[in-house]
Amino acid sequence: MAEFSSASADTSGLQDFLFGMSQDTGKARFFRQSGWMVLATLMAGICMFLIHPLYGPMLGDVEYGLYGTLLALINVMGIPSMGLQTTFAQQTAAAVTPEDRARLAGTARAVLLWGVGLWLLVVAVVVVFQKDILATLSITDPLALWLVVLLSLTALAQPVFFGVLQGQQNFLWLGWAQVANGVGRLVFIGLIVGLLGTRSATGAIGGAVIGALIAFLVGAVFSRSAWLTSHRAPGKWDNWVTDVIPLTLALGAFQFLFSIDMILVRSMLGEHQTGYYSAAGTFARGLISFTAPLAGVMFPKVVHSVSTGNRTNVLTLTLAISFGLAVLGAATCTGIGFGLQYLAQHAQEWAPKLPGGLALKLTNSPEAFLVMGQLLPWFVWAMVPLVLANVLLNNLLARKQYRVVPYLVLVVGLYAAVAMYQGENLTFVLMIQLLGLFNLLFFATMAGFTWFGQKKLAEAV
């Protein structure tokens, strides 16, 4: 692979030191780099998780529920760019000639401009429907909504920069960008909510915006050699579009299933106790966050297997490890759920033994512990099929097996329709049960295309 002359070269010595790139074999280098990415994702995930127990009680149930809803809204608004990182990683890795790199620069700039245009369209829609959005999601401060809109701009452009870093094999700064996002959110939400006393969802989402902007800038600066260059040429859009559209739809369907329940709950049930639902969902979605790097490490190995025709058992290994971690995590969270119910039932006995914030919460609102304890076991086990589905999804996309995509979109469409059909009959537990059912259907759909379509997969290899 050709070397890039600016940002990549700036950090080559540091990468050699950390990854041993000049001495290692290709296999050893792969495991060093993938190990660093798993560690970086884990560090970022821990920081983002700590936000909830540290600052959630400061926000209060209503504002904390709104904060969770706004995060889910950000995830959904980023769906249009879901396939970009993978596409740019593939194109960057294949840019071995000056003409290829000029074409990559032209494509990157064009996509960034289209992203800005799409964001301006989002701004226009929010301007027109602002009152309706605020009323539907029970948002009292319009600034919170506009901070989400600002954050959506980074969500639309960031995959271009991260995809270039991945394609350049600049895993050092790709990992640090993820860490910067997690640490930035933890620190700045702490400053705004804790020290400055802005104890609202607006303050919390403001801290999240700062953390995301730091990660965005890291990605932009260290990928600049690929897109900030005077040598550029028009991109080849035919093959590019045939990849990015199914990738966006497939990854977007997964993201929709992962996030939309919080928005549906907030819009259909109002703000009452949605903080409890959000807190339980944070634990459950952590199963996805902490196992996702395994699928990310598997992805390039499957691509290599397909390109060389060498068979590999990496899918089986990744599924087994992911399943073991998911079950272990779900069992642990189930125990935590029963523990929270026990604390709620013995609040007077246990409150004096807990730290100040938790003691006050248990004394004043034991129902928070009770509701959380009841929802948590349902939520974590509902997410286990989605953990396995993520592995199968990455396997199919690595093989460019896009025939599954329309069926995935159909599954998530049915999920949203069934949930909204419940209307006034919808409850937290029913919402989680529907989520678990459609997560299982999502997994079964990809399992069918993975194993029952094995003959066609083999022909593709």
C-alpha positions as CSV (number, residue, x, y, z in Angstrom):
1,M,0.0,0.0,0.0
2,A,1.3,3.4,-0.9
3,E,2.2,5.8,1.9
4,F,0.5,9.1,2.4
5,S,2.9,12.0,2.6
6,S,1.5,14.3,5.3
7,A,-0.6,13.2,8.3
8,S,0.3,9.5,7.9
9,A,4.0,10.3,7.9
10,D,3.7,12.7,10.8
11,T,2.9,9.8,13.1
12,S,4.8,6.9,11.5
13,G,7.5,6.8,14.2
14,L,5.0,6.7,17.0
15,Q,3.0,3.9,15.3
16,D,6.2,1.9,14.7
17,F,6.9,2.3,18.5
18,L,3.5,1.3,19.6
19,F,2.7,-1.4,17.0
20,G,6.1,-2.6,16.0
21,M,5.2,-2.1,12.4
22,S,8.8,-2.2,11.1
23,Q,9.6,-5.5,12.7
24,D,6.4,-7.5,13.0
25,T,5.0,-9.9,10.5
26,G,1.7,-9.0,9.0
27,K,-0.2,-11.3,11.3
28,A,1.4,-9.9,14.4
29,R,0.8,-6.4,13.2
30,F,-2.9,-7.2,12.7
31,F,-3.3,-8.5,16.2
32,R,-1.5,-5.5,17.7
33,Q,-3.6,-3.0,15.8
34,S,-6.9,-4.9,16.4
35,G,-5.9,-5.2,20.1
36,W,-5.4,-1.4,20.3
37,M,-8.8,-0.8,18.7
38,V,-10.5,-3.1,21.1
39,L,-8.8,-1.3,24.0
40,A,-9.6,2.2,22.6
41,T,-13.3,1.2,22.1
42,L,-13.4,-0.2,25.7
43,M,-11.9,3.0,27.2
44,A,-14.3,5.2,25.3
45,G,-17.2,3.0,26.2
46,I,-16.3,3.0,29.9
47,C,-16.1,6.8,29.9
48,M,-19.5,7.1,28.2
49,F,-21.0,4.6,30.6
50,L,-19.7,6.5,33.7
51,I,-21.6,9.5,32.6
52,H,-24.9,7.8,33.6
53,P,-24.2,6.8,37.2
54,L,-22.1,9.9,37.9
55,Y,-24.3,12.6,36.4
56,G,-27.7,10.9,35.9
57,P,-28.8,11.5,39.5
58,M,-27.8,15.2,39.2
59,L,-30.1,15.6,36.2
60,G,-33.1,14.1,37.8
61,D,-35.4,11.5,36.3
62,V,-37.2,13.9,33.8
63,E,-34.0,15.6,32.4
64,Y,-32.1,12.3,32.4
65,G,-34.8,10.7,30.4
66,L,-34.7,13.6,27.9
67,Y,-30.9,13.3,27.7
68,G,-31.3,9.6,26.7
69,T,-33.9,10.5,24.1
70,L,-31.6,13.2,22.6
71,L,-28.8,10.7,22.3
72,A,-31.1,8.3,20.5
73,L,-32.2,11.1,18.2
74,I,-28.5,11.8,17.3
75,N,-28.0,8.1,16.5
76,V,-31.0,8.1,14.2
77,M,-30.0,11.4,12.5
78,G,-26.6,9.8,11.7
79,I,-28.1,6.9,9.7
80,P,-27.7,8.5,6.3
81,S,-23.9,8.3,6.7
82,M,-23.7,4.8,8.2
83,G,-22.1,3.2,5.1
84,L,-19.5,5.9,4.5
85,Q,-16.7,4.8,6.8
86,T,-16.6,1.3,5.4
87,T,-16.7,2.6,1.8
88,F,-13.9,5.1,2.4
89,A,-11.8,2.5,4.2
90,Q,-12.0,0.3,1.1
91,Q,-11.3,3.1,-1.3
92,T,-8.4,4.5,0.7
93,A,-6.7,1.1,1.1
94,A,-7.0,0.6,-2.7
95,A,-5.6,4.1,-3.6
96,V,-2.1,2.9,-4.6
97,T,-1.4,5.3,-7.5
98,P,-1.3,9.1,-7.7
99,E,-4.4,8.9,-9.9
100,D,-6.2,6.8,-7.3
101,R,-5.3,9.2,-4.5
102,A,-6.4,12.2,-6.6
103,R,-9.7,10.5,-7.3
104,L,-10.1,9.7,-3.5
105,A,-9.5,13.3,-2.7
106,G,-12.2,14.4,-5.2
107,T,-14.6,11.8,-3.8
108,A,-14.0,12.8,-0.2
109,R,-14.5,16.5,-0.9
110,A,-17.7,15.8,-2.9
111,V,-19.2,13.7,-0.1
112,L,-18.3,16.2,2.5
113,L,-20.1,18.9,0.5
114,W,-23.1,16.7,0.0
115,G,-23.0,16.0,3.8
116,V,-23.2,19.8,4.5
117,G,-26.0,20.1,2.0
118,L,-27.9,17.3,3.7
119,W,-27.3,18.9,7.1
120,L,-28.7,22.2,5.8
121,L,-31.8,20.3,4.7
122,V,-32.1,18.9,8.3
123,V,-31.8,22.4,9.6
124,A,-34.6,23.6,7.3
125,V,-36.8,20.7,8.5
126,V,-36.2,21.4,12.1
127,V,-36.9,25.1,11.6
128,V,-40.3,24.2,10.0
129,F,-41.3,21.5,12.5
130,Q,-39.6,22.8,15.6
131,K,-42.7,23.2,17.6
132,D,-44.0,19.8,16.7
133,I,-40.7,18.1,17.6
134,L,-40.5,19.9,20.9
135,A,-44.0,19.0,21.8
136,T,-43.7,15.3,20.7
137,L,-40.5,14.7,22.7
138,S,-41.5,17.0,25.6
139,I,-38.5,19.2,25.2
140,T,-38.8,22.5,27.1
141,D,-35.5,24.1,26.0
142,P,-35.2,24.6,22.2
143,L,-31.4,24.9,22.6
144,A,-31.2,21.2,23.4
145,L,-32.7,20.4,20.1
146,W,-30.4,22.7,18.2
147,L,-27.4,21.2,20.0
148,V,-28.5,17.8,18.6
149,V,-28.7,19.3,15.2
150,L,-25.2,20.7,15.5
151,L,-23.9,17.3,16.7
152,S,-25.6,15.6,13.7
153,L,-23.2,17.6,11.4
154,T,-20.3,15.8,12.9
155,A,-22.2,12.5,12.6
156,L,-22.6,13.1,8.9
157,A,-19.0,14.1,8.1
158,Q,-17.0,12.1,10.7
159,P,-17.3,8.7,8.9
160,V,-15.3,10.2,5.9
161,F,-12.4,11.0,8.2
162,F,-12.5,7.8,10.2
163,G,-12.8,5.7,7.0
164,V,-9.7,7.3,5.6
165,L,-7.8,6.7,8.8
166,Q,-8.9,3.0,8.8
167,G,-7.9,2.6,5.1
168,Q,-4.5,4.2,5.8
169,Q,-4.1,1.7,8.6
170,N,-3.6,4.7,10.9
171,F,-5.2,2.9,13.8
172,L,-3.2,4.9,16.3
173,W,-5.2,8.1,15.7
174,L,-8.4,6.3,14.8
175,G,-8.3,4.8,18.3
176,W,-7.4,8.0,20.0
177,A,-10.2,9.8,18.2
178,Q,-12.6,7.3,19.8
179,V,-11.0,7.8,23.2
180,A,-11.1,11.6,22.9
181,N,-14.9,11.3,22.3
182,G,-15.5,9.3,25.4
183,V,-13.1,11.2,27.7
184,G,-14.3,14.5,26.3
185,R,-17.9,13.7,27.0
186,L,-17.2,12.5,30.5
187,V,-15.1,15.6,31.4
188,F,-17.2,18.3,29.8
189,I,-20.5,17.0,31.0
190,G,-18.9,16.9,34.4
191,L,-17.8,20.5,34.1
192,I,-21.2,21.7,32.8
193,V,-23.5,19.6,34.9
194,G,-21.4,19.1,38.1
195,L,-19.3,22.2,38.5
196,L,-21.3,24.9,36.7
197,G,-24.6,23.5,38.0
198,T,-26.4,23.4,34.6
199,R,-28.4,20.4,35.7
200,S,-30.5,19.9,32.6
201,A,-30.5,17.8,29.4
202,T,-29.3,20.9,27.6
203,G,-26.1,21.1,29.7
204,A,-25.5,17.3,29.3
205,I,-25.9,17.3,25.6
206,G,-23.7,20.4,25.3
207,G,-20.9,18.4,27.0
208,A,-21.5,15.6,24.5
209,V,-21.2,18.1,21.6
210,I,-17.8,19.2,22.8
211,G,-16.5,15.6,23.1
212,A,-17.8,14.8,19.6
213,L,-16.2,17.9,18.2
214,I,-12.8,16.9,19.7
215,A,-13.0,13.5,18.1
216,F,-14.2,15.1,14.8
217,L,-11.2,17.4,14.7
218,V,-8.7,14.6,15.5
219,G,-10.1,12.6,12.6
220,A,-10.1,15.6,10.3
221,V,-6.5,16.6,11.1
222,F,-4.9,13.2,10.8
223,S,-6.7,12.2,7.7
224,R,-6.0,15.5,5.9
225,S,-3.4,14.0,3.6
226,A,-6.2,12.2,1.7
227,W,-8.7,15.0,1.3
228,L,-6.9,18.3,1.9
229,T,-4.8,18.2,-1.2
230,S,-4.5,20.3,-4.4
231,H,-4.4,17.1,-6.5
232,R,-7.9,15.8,-7.0
233,A,-10.0,14.2,-9.7
234,P,-13.6,13.3,-10.2
235,G,-14.5,10.1,-8.4
236,K,-16.0,7.0,-10.0
237,W,-19.5,7.0,-8.6
238,D,-21.1,3.9,-10.2
239,N,-19.4,1.2,-8.1
240,W,-19.1,3.5,-5.1
241,V,-22.9,4.0,-5.0
242,T,-23.7,0.3,-5.4
243,D,-21.7,-0.3,-2.2
244,V,-22.6,2.6,-0.1
245,I,-26.4,2.5,-0.5
246,P,-26.8,-1.2,0.7
247,L,-24.2,-0.6,3.4
248,T,-26.1,2.5,4.6
249,L,-29.4,0.7,4.6
250,A,-28.1,-2.4,6.4
251,L,-26.1,-0.5,9.1
252,G,-28.9,2.0,9.3
253,A,-31.5,-0.8,10.0
254,F,-29.2,-2.0,12.8
255,Q,-28.8,1.5,14.3
256,F,-32.6,2.1,14.0
257,L,-33.3,-1.1,15.9
258,F,-30.6,-0.2,18.4
259,S,-31.9,3.3,19.2
260,I,-35.5,4.0,18.1
261,D,-37.2,2.5,21.2
262,M,-36.2,5.4,23.4
263,I,-37.7,7.9,21.0
264,L,-40.9,5.9,20.7
265,V,-41.2,5.6,24.5
266,R,-40.7,9.3,25.0
267,S,-43.1,10.3,22.2
268,M,-45.9,7.9,23.2
269,L,-45.6,7.7,27.0
270,G,-44.4,11.2,27.7
271,E,-41.6,12.2,30.2
272,H,-42.9,10.3,33.2
273,Q,-40.3,7.7,34.4
274,T,-38.5,7.7,31.0
275,G,-35.3,8.3,33.0
276,Y,-35.7,4.8,34.5
277,Y,-36.2,3.3,31.1
278,S,-33.2,5.2,29.7
279,A,-31.0,4.0,32.5
280,A,-32.0,0.4,32.0
281,G,-31.4,0.8,28.3
282,T,-27.9,2.2,28.9
283,F,-26.9,-1.0,30.7
284,A,-28.5,-3.2,27.9
285,R,-27.0,-1.3,25.0
286,G,-23.6,-1.6,26.7
287,L,-23.7,-5.3,25.7
288,I,-23.5,-4.1,22.0
289,S,-20.9,-1.4,22.7
290,F,-18.5,-3.8,24.5
291,T,-18.8,-6.6,22.0
292,A,-18.8,-4.5,18.8
293,P,-15.0,-4.4,18.5
294,L,-15.0,-8.2,18.1
295,A,-17.1,-7.9,14.9
296,G,-14.9,-5.0,13.8
297,V,-11.8,-7.1,14.1
298,M,-13.5,-10.0,12.3
299,F,-14.5,-7.8,9.3
300,P,-11.0,-7.4,7.6
301,K,-10.2,-11.1,8.2
302,V,-13.4,-12.1,6.4
303,V,-12.5,-9.6,3.5
304,H,-9.1,-11.2,3.3
305,S,-10.5,-14.7,3.3
306,V,-12.9,-13.8,0.4
307,S,-10.2,-12.1,-1.6
308,T,-7.7,-15.0,-1.2
309,G,-10.1,-17.9,-1.3
310,N,-8.7,-19.2,2.0
311,R,-11.4,-20.6,4.3
312,T,-11.4,-19.3,7.9
313,N,-13.3,-20.2,11.1
314,V,-13.2,-16.5,12.3
315,L,-17.0,-16.2,12.1
316,T,-17.5,-19.2,14.4
317,L,-14.9,-17.9,16.8
318,T,-16.3,-14.4,16.9
319,L,-19.8,-15.7,17.4
320,A,-18.8,-17.9,20.3
321,I,-16.8,-15.2,22.1
322,S,-19.6,-12.6,21.5
323,F,-22.2,-15.0,22.8
324,G,-20.2,-15.9,25.9
325,L,-19.6,-12.2,26.7
326,A,-23.2,-11.3,26.1
327,V,-24.6,-14.0,28.3
328,L,-22.1,-13.2,31.0
329,G,-23.0,-9.5,30.8
330,A,-26.8,-10.2,30.7
331,A,-26.5,-12.6,33.7
332,T,-24.5,-9.9,35.7
333,C,-27.1,-7.2,34.9
334,T,-29.9,-9.6,35.9
335,G,-28.3,-10.0,39.2
336,I,-27.9,-6.2,39.5
337,G,-31.6,-5.9,38.6
338,F,-32.6,-8.2,41.4
339,G,-30.3,-6.3,43.7
340,L,-32.0,-3.0,42.9
341,Q,-35.4,-4.5,43.6
342,Y,-34.1,-5.8,47.0
343,L,-32.8,-2.3,47.8
344,A,-36.1,-0.7,47.0
345,Q,-37.9,-3.2,49.2
346,H,-35.5,-2.5,52.1
347,A,-34.8,1.2,51.5
348,Q,-34.8,2.2,55.2
349,E,-32.3,-0.5,56.1
350,W,-29.9,0.1,53.2
351,A,-30.0,3.8,52.6
352,P,-27.6,4.7,55.4
353,K,-25.1,2.2,54.0
354,L,-24.9,3.7,50.5
355,P,-22.9,6.7,49.2
356,G,-24.5,10.1,49.6
357,G,-26.1,10.5,46.2
358,L,-27.4,6.9,46.0
359,A,-28.6,7.1,49.6
360,L,-30.6,10.2,49.0
361,K,-32.1,8.7,45.8
362,L,-33.0,5.5,47.6
363,T,-34.6,7.4,50.5
364,N,-36.6,9.9,48.3
365,S,-37.4,7.7,45.3
366,P,-37.3,4.0,46.1
367,E,-39.5,3.4,43.1
368,A,-36.6,4.4,40.8
369,F,-34.6,1.4,42.1
370,L,-37.7,-0.8,41.8
371,V,-38.6,0.2,38.2
372,M,-34.9,-0.1,37.1
373,G,-34.6,-3.5,38.8
374,Q,-37.7,-4.7,37.0
375,L,-36.8,-3.4,33.6
376,L,-33.1,-4.4,33.6
377,P,-33.4,-8.2,33.2
378,W,-35.9,-7.8,30.4
379,F,-33.7,-5.3,28.6
380,V,-30.4,-7.1,28.7
381,W,-31.7,-10.4,27.5
382,A,-33.6,-8.6,24.7
383,M,-30.3,-7.3,23.5
384,V,-28.4,-10.7,23.3
385,P,-29.8,-11.6,19.9
386,L,-28.7,-8.2,18.6
387,V,-25.2,-8.8,19.8
388,L,-25.1,-12.0,17.6
389,A,-26.9,-10.2,14.8
390,N,-24.1,-7.6,14.7
391,V,-21.5,-10.3,14.1
392,L,-23.5,-11.9,11.3
393,L,-24.2,-8.5,9.7
394,N,-20.5,-7.7,9.6
395,N,-19.8,-11.1,8.0
396,L,-22.4,-10.6,5.3
397,L,-21.3,-7.1,4.5
398,A,-17.6,-8.1,4.4
399,R,-18.6,-10.7,1.7
400,K,-20.8,-8.0,-0.1
401,Q,-23.8,-10.2,0.3
402,Y,-26.4,-7.5,0.1
403,R,-29.4,-9.6,-0.7
404,V,-30.3,-9.6,3.0
405,V,-30.7,-5.8,3.1
406,P,-34.4,-5.4,2.0
407,Y,-35.4,-8.0,4.6
408,L,-33.6,-6.1,7.4
409,V,-35.3,-2.9,6.4
410,L,-38.7,-4.8,6.4
411,V,-38.0,-6.1,9.9
412,V,-37.3,-2.7,11.5
413,G,-40.2,-1.2,9.6
414,L,-42.5,-3.8,11.1
415,Y,-41.0,-3.2,14.5
416,A,-41.8,0.5,14.4
417,A,-45.3,-0.1,13.0
418,V,-46.2,-2.7,15.7
419,A,-44.8,-0.5,18.5
420,M,-46.8,2.6,17.3
421,Y,-49.9,0.4,16.8
422,Q,-49.9,-0.3,20.6
423,G,-50.8,3.3,21.3
424,E,-52.1,3.8,24.9
425,N,-51.6,0.1,25.6
426,L,-47.8,0.4,25.3
427,T,-45.8,0.0,28.5
428,F,-42.1,-0.1,29.3
429,V,-42.1,-3.9,29.6
430,L,-44.2,-4.4,26.4
431,M,-41.8,-2.1,24.5
432,I,-38.8,-4.2,25.7
433,Q,-40.6,-7.4,24.8
434,L,-41.3,-6.1,21.3
435,L,-37.6,-5.1,21.0
436,G,-36.5,-8.5,22.0
437,L,-38.9,-10.2,19.6
438,F,-37.7,-8.1,16.6
439,N,-34.1,-8.4,17.7
440,L,-34.5,-12.2,17.5
441,L,-36.2,-11.9,14.1
442,F,-33.4,-9.6,12.9
443,F,-30.8,-12.2,14.0
444,A,-32.9,-15.1,12.5
445,T,-33.0,-13.3,9.1
446,M,-29.2,-12.9,8.9
447,A,-28.7,-16.5,10.2
448,G,-30.8,-17.7,7.4
449,F,-28.8,-15.8,4.8
450,T,-25.5,-16.8,6.4
451,W,-26.0,-20.6,6.8
452,F,-28.9,-21.6,4.5
453,G,-27.4,-19.5,1.7
454,Q,-24.0,-21.1,2.2
455,K,-23.8,-22.5,-1.3
456,K,-24.2,-19.1,-2.9
457,L,-21.8,-17.6,-0.4
458,A,-19.2,-20.3,-1.3
459,E,-19.7,-19.5,-5.0
460,A,-19.1,-15.8,-4.3
461,V,-15.8,-16.7,-2.6
